[in-house]
Structure formats: structure tokens, C-alpha cells
Amino acid sequence: MDGGAFGAGKAGGAFDLQAFLRQPHTLLRLLSWVFSIVVFGSIVNEGYVNRLDESEEHCIFNRNRNACNYGITVGVLAFLSCLLYLALDAYFPQISSVKDRKKAVLSDIGVSAFWAFLWFVGFCFLTNQWQASKEEDNPMNEGGDAARAAITFSFFSIFTWVGQAFLAYQRFLLGADSALFSQDYMDPSQDSGMPYAPYTNEEDATDTVGTYQQPPAADAFDTETQGYQTQNY
């Protein structure tokens, strides 16, 4: 994994906070985190009002408590999901297994697409209930700004989560390309079709050829050393 896999380098490097915060999926996750706070915070603080002649508070979205409960539930769970995947993003470069990185990216795709769908449903639901609200149920128009804020940031959350799913899908495609080498690689020593000759150092071979000397011929025998004298016929 020297070249990295699924959008991150090989495991073991030091954590760089500035590089982490500059990543596009990190920025989108932080935006989604802020938007979720605005949605459930607006409904919790100003989403329930009561009339003077009533003792029980009612939801500003057409007196439908399900609408308020849906906005709060989706907002809180999205808030927790953002924190979870921010922690996973920070730990992701330390994951050494390609399979584990693949599982993390696939889960990111699925969770991001799922939350984009939930926010789309929430936007439609809250908008419909707000339009159906009657003025006599809230003559002082209390919580109107909170309702509009919840609807607006529910709409923005759709695009931030869709963007996260898209970036995760790009990381998945990048990871599939980088992992192709390790999947298709075959050890040459295991190939039975052609055996390989042992390795020979080129310099050693050159020196051997250069210093090789042909043995002396039989006629060049030193006769003086052996005391043998040739006879002339």
C-alpha cells in the first residue's frame, strides 16, 4: 500500500490536523453537523407553543407533534453520526488493512445516502405541516423563525449528505483501482511455466571474463626447469 488506498496514504503516518480539516468530506461533515444542531435546536427551543386558554404546549407545525418529533430525532441522530464519522475520518489513515478501509468507505456511502433521504423526507414533511398550520393556532406567530430555520437547514442538509455520499463513492473507485495491483499480482517464482536462473552479479561476471587467461600450450613447457634437453635429428 505504498501508493495508498481509498483516498489515504499508507498507515503509520503522523496525524495532520490542518490537512484533515482541508479535506472536502471533512468540511461537508462539519457543515452537516452544524445544520443538524440548528434543526433540532430550533425545534427544541421554540418549536412548542401554547395558547392562553391551553395548558398543554403544541407543535408549531400544524399542531402535529410527529413533525416536531421527527425533526428532533433526525437532527440528534445526524449530529451523532457526524461525530462518529469525523472520528472515523481521523482514524482512517491508520487503518492498514485494505479490506477494512473498503468496509469503512462502503458504510460511509450507505449512511450518507440514508441520511440524505431522511433529510429529504423531513424537509417535505416539515414544509407541508408548516403550510397547513392555521393562524388561529398561533396568533402571535411564535416560533415562526425557528420553523423556517428548521425547514431551511433541513433542505441544506440534503445536499451536504449527498455530497458526502458522492465523495465516498469517489474514494471507493480510487481504492478499487489502487487495490487492483495487489489482487492481480502473481509471484514469478510460483509460475511453473518458466523456471528462472539464479541471480548473477553483472560486475562479477565482467571481472571473471576480463581476468580469464587461457592455459599455456603444451609446447610452452619450461624445459630448462625440468633439465630436459631436446635432441636435433
C-alpha positions as CSV (number, residue, x, y, z in Angstrom):
1,M,0.0,0.0,0.0
2,D,2.9,2.3,-0.7
3,G,0.7,4.2,-3.1
4,G,-2.2,4.4,-0.7
5,A,-5.7,3.1,-0.9
6,F,-9.2,4.6,-0.8
7,G,-8.0,8.2,-0.7
8,A,-5.4,7.9,2.1
9,G,-1.7,7.0,2.2
10,K,-0.2,4.0,3.9
11,A,-0.8,3.5,7.6
12,G,1.6,4.8,10.2
13,G,2.0,8.4,9.3
14,A,1.5,11.3,11.8
15,F,-1.9,12.9,12.1
16,D,-2.0,16.3,10.3
17,L,-4.9,18.4,11.7
18,Q,-4.7,21.1,9.0
19,A,-4.7,18.6,6.2
20,F,-7.6,16.8,7.9
21,L,-9.7,19.9,8.1
22,R,-9.0,20.8,4.5
23,Q,-10.4,17.6,3.2
24,P,-13.7,18.1,1.3
25,H,-15.6,15.3,3.0
26,T,-14.4,16.7,6.4
27,L,-15.8,20.1,5.6
28,L,-19.1,18.7,4.4
29,R,-19.3,16.6,7.6
30,L,-18.7,19.6,9.7
31,L,-21.4,21.6,7.8
32,S,-23.9,18.7,8.3
33,W,-23.0,18.6,12.0
34,V,-23.8,22.4,12.3
35,F,-27.0,22.1,10.3
36,S,-28.3,19.2,12.5
37,I,-27.7,21.4,15.6
38,V,-29.7,24.2,14.0
39,V,-32.6,21.9,13.1
40,F,-33.1,20.1,16.4
41,G,-32.1,23.1,18.5
42,S,-34.6,25.4,16.8
43,I,-37.5,22.9,17.4
44,V,-36.5,22.1,20.9
45,N,-36.2,25.8,21.9
46,E,-39.1,27.4,20.0
47,G,-40.9,24.5,18.3
48,Y,-43.6,24.1,21.0
49,V,-46.0,26.9,21.9
50,N,-49.2,27.2,23.9
51,R,-52.2,29.4,23.8
52,L,-53.5,31.3,26.8
53,D,-56.5,29.1,27.0
54,E,-54.5,25.9,26.8
55,S,-52.3,24.3,29.4
56,E,-50.5,21.9,27.1
57,E,-47.9,23.0,24.5
58,H,-48.5,22.1,20.9
59,C,-46.1,21.8,17.9
60,I,-45.9,24.8,15.7
61,F,-46.0,22.6,12.7
62,N,-49.8,22.3,12.4
63,R,-50.1,21.1,16.0
64,N,-48.6,17.9,14.8
65,R,-46.2,16.6,17.4
66,N,-45.0,13.9,15.0
67,A,-43.5,16.7,12.8
68,C,-41.6,18.2,15.8
69,N,-40.5,14.7,17.0
70,Y,-39.3,13.8,13.5
71,G,-37.2,16.9,13.2
72,I,-35.7,16.5,16.7
73,T,-35.0,12.8,16.2
74,V,-33.4,13.1,12.8
75,G,-31.4,16.1,13.9
76,V,-30.0,14.4,17.0
77,L,-29.1,11.2,15.2
78,A,-27.5,13.1,12.3
79,F,-25.5,15.0,14.9
80,L,-24.2,11.8,16.5
81,S,-23.5,10.2,13.0
82,C,-21.4,13.2,12.1
83,L,-19.3,12.9,15.2
84,L,-18.9,9.2,14.6
85,Y,-17.7,9.6,11.0
86,L,-15.5,12.5,11.9
87,A,-13.7,10.2,14.3
88,L,-13.5,7.5,11.7
89,D,-12.1,10.0,9.2
90,A,-9.4,10.9,11.6
91,Y,-8.5,7.3,12.3
92,F,-8.9,6.2,8.6
93,P,-5.2,6.8,7.6
94,Q,-4.1,4.5,10.4
95,I,-6.1,1.5,9.1
96,S,-3.6,-0.8,7.5
97,S,-6.0,-3.4,6.0
98,V,-7.4,-2.6,2.5
99,K,-10.5,-4.7,3.3
100,D,-11.2,-2.7,6.5
101,R,-10.8,0.6,4.5
102,K,-13.2,-0.7,1.9
103,K,-15.8,-1.5,4.6
104,A,-15.4,1.9,6.1
105,V,-15.9,3.7,2.7
106,L,-18.9,1.5,1.8
107,S,-20.5,2.3,5.1
108,D,-19.9,5.9,4.5
109,I,-21.7,5.7,1.2
110,G,-24.7,3.9,2.7
111,V,-25.0,6.1,5.8
112,S,-24.6,9.3,3.8
113,A,-27.2,8.3,1.2
114,F,-29.6,7.2,4.0
115,W,-29.3,10.5,5.8
116,A,-29.8,12.4,2.6
117,F,-33.1,10.5,2.1
118,L,-34.2,11.2,5.7
119,W,-33.5,14.9,5.4
120,F,-35.4,15.0,2.1
121,V,-38.4,13.4,3.9
122,G,-38.0,15.7,6.8
123,F,-37.9,18.8,4.6
124,C,-41.1,17.7,2.7
125,F,-42.8,16.8,6.0
126,L,-42.0,20.0,7.9
127,T,-42.8,22.2,4.9
128,N,-46.1,20.6,4.3
129,Q,-47.1,20.8,8.0
130,W,-45.9,24.4,8.2
131,Q,-48.0,25.4,5.2
132,A,-51.0,23.7,6.7
133,S,-50.7,25.5,10.0
134,K,-53.6,27.7,10.9
135,E,-53.1,31.2,12.1
136,E,-55.6,30.9,14.9
137,D,-53.4,28.1,16.4
138,N,-50.6,30.5,16.8
139,P,-51.9,34.1,16.6
140,M,-48.7,35.6,17.9
141,N,-46.7,33.8,15.3
142,E,-44.4,32.4,18.0
143,G,-41.7,30.2,16.8
144,G,-42.0,31.2,13.2
145,D,-38.3,31.9,12.8
146,A,-37.5,28.6,14.4
147,A,-39.8,26.7,12.0
148,R,-38.4,28.4,8.9
149,A,-34.8,27.8,10.2
150,A,-35.6,24.1,10.7
151,I,-37.1,23.8,7.2
152,T,-34.2,25.8,5.6
153,F,-31.4,23.8,7.2
154,S,-33.2,20.5,6.5
155,F,-33.1,21.5,2.9
156,F,-29.4,22.3,3.1
157,S,-28.6,19.0,4.8
158,I,-29.9,17.1,1.8
159,F,-27.1,18.4,-0.3
160,T,-24.3,18.1,2.3
161,W,-25.2,14.4,2.9
162,V,-25.5,13.8,-0.9
163,G,-22.1,15.4,-1.3
164,Q,-20.6,13.1,1.4
165,A,-22.0,10.1,-0.4
166,F,-20.6,11.3,-3.7
167,L,-17.1,11.9,-2.2
168,A,-17.2,8.5,-0.5
169,Y,-18.1,6.9,-3.8
170,Q,-15.1,8.6,-5.5
171,R,-12.9,7.2,-2.7
172,F,-14.3,3.8,-3.3
173,L,-13.5,4.0,-7.0
174,L,-10.0,5.2,-6.3
175,G,-9.5,2.4,-3.8
176,A,-10.6,-0.2,-6.3
177,D,-8.0,1.0,-8.8
178,S,-5.2,1.1,-6.3
179,A,-6.0,-2.4,-4.9
180,L,-6.0,-3.9,-8.3
181,F,-2.3,-4.4,-8.2
182,S,-2.3,-6.4,-5.0
183,Q,-5.3,-8.5,-6.3
184,D,-3.8,-9.5,-9.7
185,Y,-0.2,-9.7,-8.7
186,M,1.4,-13.1,-9.1
187,D,4.8,-14.2,-7.6
188,P,7.0,-15.1,-10.6
189,S,8.6,-17.9,-8.6
190,Q,5.2,-19.6,-8.5
191,D,4.9,-19.6,-12.2
192,S,5.5,-23.3,-13.3
193,G,5.8,-22.4,-17.0
194,M,9.3,-21.0,-17.0
195,P,11.9,-21.6,-14.3
196,Y,14.2,-18.7,-13.5
197,A,18.0,-18.9,-13.5
198,P,19.8,-17.9,-10.3
199,Y,20.8,-14.3,-10.0
200,T,24.4,-13.4,-11.1
201,N,26.1,-10.1,-10.4
202,E,26.9,-8.3,-13.6
203,E,30.1,-6.9,-12.2
204,D,31.3,-10.3,-11.0
205,A,30.6,-11.7,-14.4
206,T,32.5,-8.9,-16.1
207,D,35.5,-9.3,-13.8
208,T,35.5,-13.1,-14.4
209,V,35.6,-12.7,-18.2
210,G,38.2,-9.9,-18.1
211,T,40.7,-11.8,-15.9
212,Y,40.3,-15.1,-17.6
213,Q,43.6,-16.4,-19.1
214,Q,43.9,-19.3,-21.5
215,P,46.2,-22.0,-20.1
216,P,49.6,-22.2,-21.6
217,A,50.1,-24.6,-24.6
218,A,51.9,-27.9,-24.1
219,D,54.8,-26.7,-26.4
220,A,55.5,-23.8,-23.9
221,F,56.7,-26.3,-21.2
222,D,59.7,-24.9,-19.5
223,T,62.4,-27.4,-20.4
224,E,65.2,-25.7,-18.6
225,T,63.5,-26.1,-15.2
226,Q,63.0,-29.8,-15.6
227,G,66.5,-30.4,-17.0
228,Y,65.2,-31.9,-20.2
229,Q,67.1,-31.2,-23.4
230,T,65.8,-31.5,-26.9
231,Q,67.7,-33.5,-29.5
232,N,68.1,-32.4,-33.0
233,Y,67.6,-35.1,-35.6
